[in-house]
């Protein structure tokens, strides 16, 4: 009998702190700032970069661009191909590889901005 009031109070406290799922912000800007195991996620980041390069190529078919932007895209594409080849070999530096992935991702996003891509067509990195 003595536990019942304590249980009711505990349930009321827990239910008062719950937030409806509709009030939780979501979107591509919501990131957590860390990976649980950053050393094991390199393959996933490379796959993500490969999907982004394909998405940006698709954006070139939808949005106007000049020859200089297309040339820059093909330079980035070449660097991504080199990164893929380096990853398939053993003995690469993980820190450098991650830095290259982030740099190439930034350059691809810069191309998206200069193409004046609609917000809904941006590639969602995370």
Backbone as ProteinMPNN parsed JSONL, in Angstrom:
{"seq_chain_A": "XXXXXXXXXXXXXXXXXXXXXXXXXXXXXXXXXXXXXXXXXXXXXXXXXXXXXXXXXXXXXXXXXXXXXXXXXXXXXXXXXXXXXXXXXXXXXXXXXXXXXXXXXXXXXXXXXXXXXXXXXXXXXX", "coords_chain_A": {"N_chain_A": [[0.804, -1.191, 0.0], [1.975, 1.213, 0.708], [3.647, 1.645, -1.374], [2.132, 2.298, -3.578], [1.323, 5.145, -3.681], [3.874, 6.252, -4.159], [4.53, 5.077, -6.595], [2.547, 6.168, -8.24], [3.238, 8.884, -8.127], [5.787, 8.762, -9.308], [5.107, 7.892, -11.916], [3.582, 10.085, -12.774], [5.533, 12.084, -12.802], [7.25, 11.113, -14.78], [5.538, 11.077, -17.013], [5.011, 13.757, -17.312], [7.322, 14.807, -18.348], [7.554, 13.86, -20.892], [7.89, 14.367, -24.39], [6.003, 15.131, -27.201], [6.378, 13.418, -30.342], [6.056, 15.008, -32.554], [7.009, 17.47, -31.843], [9.73, 17.297, -31.748], [12.636, 18.456, -33.212], [13.629, 17.911, -36.591], [15.573, 17.03, -39.462], [17.955, 17.763, -42.139], [19.858, 19.339, -40.954], [20.174, 18.509, -38.389], [22.475, 17.08, -36.554], [24.606, 14.875, -34.71], [27.24, 15.225, -34.028], [29.202, 13.388, -33.395], [30.539, 10.101, -33.9], [29.712, 6.773, -33.046], [31.577, 4.7, -33.351], [34.043, 5.807, -34.837], [36.221, 4.791, -36.234], [35.36, 2.579, -37.6], [33.589, 3.29, -39.554], [34.366, 4.135, -42.037], [34.037, 2.929, -44.556], [31.289, 3.297, -44.936], [31.176, 6.102, -45.114], [32.599, 6.539, -47.457], [30.965, 5.218, -49.303], [28.756, 6.871, -49.055], [29.807, 9.259, -50.075], [30.203, 8.464, -52.722], [27.534, 8.085, -53.502], [26.701, 10.713, -53.296], [28.184, 11.966, -55.316], [26.986, 10.893, -57.562], [24.441, 11.959, -57.226], [24.908, 14.717, -57.479], [25.722, 14.748, -60.107], [23.301, 14.106, -61.333], [21.955, 16.45, -60.664], [23.184, 18.244, -62.367], [21.898, 17.688, -64.728], [19.44, 18.778, -64.327], [19.707, 21.465, -63.599], [21.005, 24.599, -64.717], [24.326, 25.034, -65.894], [27.74, 26.103, -66.302], [30.623, 25.57, -68.45], [32.924, 25.635, -66.864], [32.048, 24.87, -64.299], [31.196, 22.276, -64.842], [33.628, 21.158, -65.577], [34.977, 21.355, -63.131], [33.41, 19.593, -61.649], [34.079, 17.15, -62.91], [36.764, 17.018, -62.218], [36.56, 16.702, -59.449], [35.213, 14.287, -59.463], [37.21, 12.632, -60.522], [39.058, 12.753, -58.411], [37.562, 11.47, -56.439], [37.401, 8.92, -57.537], [40.112, 8.229, -57.366], [40.348, 8.212, -54.579], [38.652, 6.068, -53.954], [40.119, 3.985, -55.134], [42.438, 4.103, -53.572], [41.358, 3.4, -51.125], [40.664, 0.75, -51.562], [43.116, -0.46, -51.642], [45.402, -1.699, -49.226], [46.766, -0.226, -46.217], [46.361, 2.568, -45.972], [46.106, 5.927, -44.678], [43.912, 6.559, -42.179], [43.033, 8.981, -41.0], [43.803, 10.912, -42.864], [42.32, 10.006, -45.01], [39.688, 10.424, -44.076], [39.756, 13.224, -43.873], [40.059, 13.877, -46.567], [37.626, 12.917, -47.566], [35.807, 14.623, -46.274], [36.655, 17.072, -47.352], [36.141, 16.718, -50.124], [33.39, 16.316, -49.999], [32.631, 18.862, -49.137], [33.401, 20.397, -51.369], [31.685, 19.338, -53.323], [29.223, 20.071, -52.23], [29.495, 22.816, -52.416], [29.406, 23.088, -55.188], [26.718, 22.377, -55.561], [25.484, 24.579, -54.357], [26.35, 26.679, -56.002], [25.137, 25.892, -58.35], [22.635, 26.639, -57.84], [20.687, 25.005, -56.676], [17.515, 23.779, -55.685], [16.355, 23.832, -52.294], [15.184, 21.414, -51.465], [16.352, 19.606, -53.158], [18.972, 19.335, -52.412], [21.719, 17.239, -51.541], [21.452, 15.089, -48.871], [23.645, 14.806, -46.382], [23.878, 13.53, -43.873]], "CA_chain_A": [[0.0, 0.0, 0.0], [2.819, 2.397, 0.768], [4.329, 1.803, -2.667], [1.2, 2.814, -4.571], [1.472, 6.595, -3.893], [5.183, 6.509, -4.762], [4.43, 4.669, -7.988], [1.716, 7.161, -8.927], [4.049, 10.099, -8.24], [6.837, 8.485, -10.29], [4.478, 7.878, -13.236], [3.22, 11.459, -13.11], [6.774, 12.805, -13.135], [7.726, 10.629, -16.088], [4.63, 11.477, -18.081], [5.083, 15.216, -17.464], [8.53, 15.173, -19.08], [7.539, 13.322, -22.241], [7.684, 15.34, -25.456], [5.433, 14.48, -28.393], [7.338, 13.265, -31.44], [5.88, 16.089, -33.517], [7.733, 18.648, -31.379], [11.165, 17.066, -31.832], [13.106, 18.96, -34.51], [14.298, 16.936, -37.446], [15.985, 17.596, -40.738], [19.345, 17.487, -42.476], [20.74, 20.143, -40.126], [20.269, 17.888, -37.08], [23.536, 16.083, -36.473], [24.988, 14.614, -33.331], [28.587, 15.707, -33.809], [30.16, 12.328, -33.116], [30.182, 8.749, -34.319], [29.98, 5.835, -31.961], [32.85, 4.057, -33.642], [34.473, 6.483, -36.053], [37.221, 4.027, -36.963], [34.765, 1.494, -38.369], [32.556, 3.812, -40.434], [34.997, 4.714, -43.211], [33.382, 2.368, -45.745], [30.004, 3.974, -45.08], [31.393, 7.473, -45.58], [32.999, 6.472, -48.868], [29.743, 4.909, -50.047], [27.938, 8.085, -49.032], [30.426, 10.19, -51.017], [29.905, 7.959, -54.07], [26.132, 8.411, -53.799], [26.588, 12.165, -53.474], [28.734, 12.329, -56.628], [25.933, 10.567, -58.512], [23.336, 12.901, -57.045], [25.311, 16.001, -58.059], [25.68, 14.558, -61.563], [21.888, 14.231, -61.687], [21.586, 17.863, -60.558], [23.664, 18.919, -63.57], [20.913, 17.51, -65.791], [18.243, 19.563, -63.999], [19.998, 22.875, -63.384], [21.95, 25.164, -65.686], [25.706, 25.175, -65.442], [28.668, 26.475, -67.365], [31.693, 24.586, -68.698], [33.864, 25.638, -65.745], [31.479, 24.06, -63.222], [31.238, 20.88, -65.275], [35.029, 20.745, -65.496], [35.276, 21.158, -61.71], [32.758, 18.344, -61.252], [34.855, 16.005, -63.386], [37.982, 16.955, -61.397], [36.167, 16.094, -58.174], [34.906, 12.884, -59.773], [38.501, 11.957, -60.654], [39.621, 12.611, -57.066], [36.775, 10.441, -55.747], [37.859, 7.636, -58.082], [41.42, 7.966, -56.751], [40.093, 7.883, -53.18], [38.129, 4.696, -53.952], [41.233, 3.069, -55.416], [43.318, 4.101, -52.402], [40.673, 2.669, -50.063], [40.704, -0.685, -51.869], [44.441, -0.94, -51.261], [45.64, -1.683, -47.777], [47.837, 0.637, -45.762], [46.074, 3.987, -46.115], [45.988, 6.679, -43.436], [42.488, 6.811, -41.946], [42.805, 10.401, -40.748], [43.9, 11.617, -44.151], [41.182, 9.575, -45.818], [38.523, 11.155, -43.574], [39.907, 14.631, -44.252], [39.781, 13.952, -48.008], [36.183, 12.736, -47.745], [35.151, 15.87, -45.863], [37.013, 18.113, -48.325], [35.398, 16.457, -51.356], [31.99, 16.587, -49.696], [32.477, 20.317, -49.136], [33.483, 20.892, -52.749], [30.448, 18.953, -54.005], [28.14, 20.917, -51.732], [29.72, 24.136, -53.014], [28.851, 23.011, -56.546], [25.262, 22.419, -55.442], [25.088, 25.957, -54.054], [26.565, 27.496, -57.196], [24.129, 25.489, -59.342], [21.364, 27.194, -57.361], [19.792, 23.862, -56.495], [16.456, 23.995, -54.705], [16.698, 23.251, -51.0], [14.726, 20.026, -51.378], [17.186, 18.764, -54.009], [20.312, 19.161, -51.851], [22.025, 15.896, -51.065], [21.508, 15.051, -47.405], [24.868, 14.081, -46.011], [23.624, 12.642, -42.717]], "C_chain_A": [[0.851, 1.26, 0.0], [3.488, 2.673, -0.571], [3.427, 2.445, -3.711], [1.306, 4.334, -4.765], [2.823, 6.953, -4.53], [5.186, 6.158, -6.244], [3.62, 5.674, -8.793], [2.51, 8.452, -9.134], [5.14, 9.914, -9.296], [6.269, 8.484, -11.708], [4.077, 9.274, -13.679], [4.449, 12.278, -13.506], [7.287, 12.396, -14.509], [6.827, 11.102, -17.216], [4.667, 12.984, -18.312], [6.289, 15.636, -18.291], [8.56, 14.629, -20.498], [7.229, 14.428, -23.248], [7.074, 14.612, -26.64], [6.442, 14.455, -29.535], [7.215, 14.401, -32.451], [6.638, 17.353, -33.12], [9.24, 18.481, -31.427], [11.648, 17.553, -33.185], [13.798, 17.859, -35.296], [14.673, 17.626, -38.734], [17.458, 17.338, -40.981], [20.32, 18.271, -41.61], [20.952, 19.517, -38.751], [21.328, 16.796, -37.125], [23.973, 15.961, -35.026], [26.439, 14.99, -33.031], [29.596, 14.631, -33.454], [29.64, 11.022, -33.692], [30.483, 7.825, -33.155], [31.312, 5.148, -32.147], [33.399, 4.663, -34.928], [35.492, 5.688, -36.858], [36.606, 2.955, -37.845], [33.784, 1.986, -39.429], [33.12, 4.38, -41.733], [34.359, 4.203, -44.507], [32.041, 3.056, -45.987], [30.149, 5.397, -45.59], [31.802, 7.507, -47.049], [31.791, 6.142, -49.741], [28.835, 6.128, -50.144], [28.483, 9.113, -50.025], [30.152, 9.762, -52.458], [28.458, 8.232, -54.457], [25.957, 9.9, -54.041], [27.107, 12.578, -54.848], [27.711, 12.003, -57.717], [24.761, 11.534, -58.428], [23.676, 14.258, -57.668], [25.331, 15.894, -59.59], [24.245, 14.675, -62.07], [21.453, 15.693, -61.652], [22.063, 18.651, -61.776], [22.677, 18.755, -64.725], [19.673, 18.369, -65.566], [18.485, 21.058, -63.925], [21.056, 23.345, -64.372], [23.337, 25.303, -65.074], [26.566, 25.612, -66.625], [29.771, 25.418, -67.459], [32.659, 24.498, -67.519], [33.345, 24.777, -64.585], [31.487, 22.577, -63.589], [32.655, 20.33, -65.197], [35.425, 20.492, -64.038], [34.632, 19.874, -61.193], [33.591, 17.142, -61.676], [36.199, 15.898, -62.679], [37.681, 16.301, -60.054], [35.887, 14.612, -58.373], [36.186, 12.061, -59.882], [39.141, 11.746, -59.276], [38.872, 11.554, -56.256], [37.18, 9.057, -56.247], [39.219, 7.25, -57.499], [41.267, 7.559, -55.288], [39.557, 6.46, -53.058], [39.237, 3.682, -54.192], [42.174, 2.975, -54.225], [42.693, 3.314, -51.258], [40.74, 1.161, -50.298], [42.067, -1.301, -51.581], [44.544, -0.912, -49.745], [46.727, -0.652, -47.453], [47.602, 2.12, -45.959], [45.956, 4.618, -44.729], [44.523, 7.074, -43.237], [42.183, 8.291, -41.727], [42.836, 11.215, -42.027], [42.718, 11.276, -45.047], [39.913, 10.321, -45.387], [38.571, 12.624, -43.969], [39.611, 14.817, -45.74], [38.283, 13.809, -48.287], [35.449, 14.023, -47.396], [35.434, 16.997, -46.856], [36.217, 17.938, -49.618], [33.904, 16.685, -51.156], [31.724, 18.091, -49.717], [32.507, 20.902, -50.534], [32.219, 20.545, -53.534], [29.272, 19.802, -53.529], [28.275, 22.338, -52.281], [29.194, 24.173, -54.451], [27.322, 23.077, -56.518], [24.781, 23.849, -55.208], [25.24, 26.836, -55.295], [25.625, 27.121, -58.34], [22.759, 26.071, -59.027], [20.291, 26.109, -57.295], [18.731, 24.221, -55.455], [16.816, 23.278, -53.41], [16.301, 21.782, -50.891], [15.586, 19.072, -52.208], [18.617, 18.629, -53.5], [20.496, 17.717, -51.414], [22.15, 15.947, -49.548], [22.665, 14.185, -46.98], [24.619, 13.138, -44.86], [22.161, 12.469, -42.525]], "O_chain_A": [[0.496, 2.256, -0.629], [3.853, 3.811, -0.864], [3.924, 3.078, -4.643], [1.372, 4.787, -5.908], [2.894, 7.864, -5.355], [5.782, 6.87, -7.053], [3.984, 5.993, -9.925], [2.454, 9.045, -10.211], [5.387, 10.819, -10.093], [6.897, 9.028, -12.617], [4.22, 9.61, -14.855], [4.395, 13.073, -14.444], [7.707, 13.239, -15.302], [7.321, 11.49, -18.275], [4.377, 13.437, -19.419], [6.281, 16.717, -18.88], [9.501, 14.908, -21.24], [6.409, 15.309, -22.989], [7.585, 13.568, -27.045], [7.259, 15.365, -29.673], [8.186, 14.718, -33.137], [6.886, 18.216, -33.962], [9.968, 19.44, -31.171], [11.131, 17.116, -34.213], [14.466, 16.993, -34.73], [14.146, 18.69, -39.056], [18.139, 16.761, -40.133], [21.495, 17.912, -41.534], [21.833, 19.958, -38.013], [21.098, 15.718, -37.672], [23.727, 16.856, -34.217], [26.817, 15.061, -31.862], [30.763, 14.951, -33.228], [28.444, 10.868, -33.938], [31.402, 8.071, -32.374], [32.092, 5.028, -31.202], [33.233, 4.083, -36.001], [35.61, 5.899, -38.065], [37.269, 2.464, -38.758], [33.199, 1.169, -40.14], [32.393, 5.053, -42.463], [34.167, 4.973, -45.448], [31.7, 3.364, -47.129], [29.346, 5.853, -46.403], [31.398, 8.4, -47.793], [31.62, 6.732, -50.807], [28.225, 6.383, -51.182], [27.714, 9.763, -50.734], [29.898, 10.605, -53.318], [28.176, 8.572, -55.606], [25.162, 10.308, -54.888], [26.524, 13.457, -55.482], [27.58, 12.749, -58.687], [24.162, 11.883, -59.445], [22.828, 14.877, -58.311], [24.991, 16.853, -60.283], [24.001, 15.275, -63.117], [20.677, 16.133, -62.5], [21.418, 19.621, -62.176], [22.628, 19.606, -65.613], [18.937, 18.655, -66.51], [17.568, 21.844, -64.163], [21.901, 22.563, -64.807], [23.493, 25.642, -63.901], [26.167, 25.502, -67.785], [29.835, 24.494, -66.647], [33.159, 23.418, -67.204], [34.112, 24.042, -63.963], [31.755, 21.725, -62.742], [32.864, 19.183, -64.802], [36.129, 19.526, -63.745], [35.23, 19.15, -60.397], [33.789, 16.215, -60.89], [36.731, 14.796, -62.548], [38.44, 15.457, -59.577], [36.276, 13.782, -57.551], [36.247, 10.931, -59.397], [39.7, 10.682, -59.006], [39.481, 10.824, -55.474], [37.29, 8.122, -55.454], [39.452, 6.085, -57.176], [41.97, 6.669, -54.81], [39.959, 5.723, -52.159], [39.29, 2.642, -53.534], [42.656, 1.89, -53.9], [43.397, 2.64, -50.506], [40.858, 0.385, -49.349], [42.175, -2.497, -51.311], [43.83, -0.163, -49.079], [47.507, -0.264, -48.323], [48.566, 2.872, -46.102], [45.733, 3.925, -43.736], [43.964, 7.831, -44.031], [41.174, 8.794, -42.222], [42.002, 12.095, -42.244], [42.183, 12.135, -45.749], [39.153, 10.794, -46.232], [37.555, 13.203, -44.353], [38.982, 15.801, -46.13], [37.74, 14.503, -49.146], [34.57, 14.462, -48.137], [34.543, 17.79, -47.164], [35.677, 18.909, -50.147], [33.229, 17.193, -52.051], [30.71, 18.538, -50.252], [31.729, 21.801, -50.852], [31.733, 21.358, -54.32], [28.425, 20.204, -54.328], [27.272, 22.987, -52.578], [28.609, 25.168, -54.879], [26.708, 23.748, -57.347], [23.787, 24.278, -55.794], [24.361, 27.641, -55.601], [25.347, 27.95, -59.208], [21.84, 26.004, -59.843], [19.17, 26.268, -57.778], [19.025, 24.889, -54.463], [17.493, 22.25, -53.423], [17.022, 20.992, -50.281], [15.553, 17.861, -51.988], [19.407, 17.888, -54.086], [19.552, 17.06, -50.975], [22.886, 16.775, -49.013], [22.663, 12.973, -47.196], [25.125, 12.016, -44.882], [21.738, 11.762, -41.61]]}, "name": "protein", "num_of_chains": 1, "seq": "XXXXXXXXXXXXXXXXXXXXXXXXXXXXXXXXXXXXXXXXXXXXXXXXXXXXXXXXXXXXXXXXXXXXXXXXXXXXXXXXXXXXXXXXXXXXXXXXXXXXXXXXXXXXXXXXXXXXXXXXXXXXXX"}
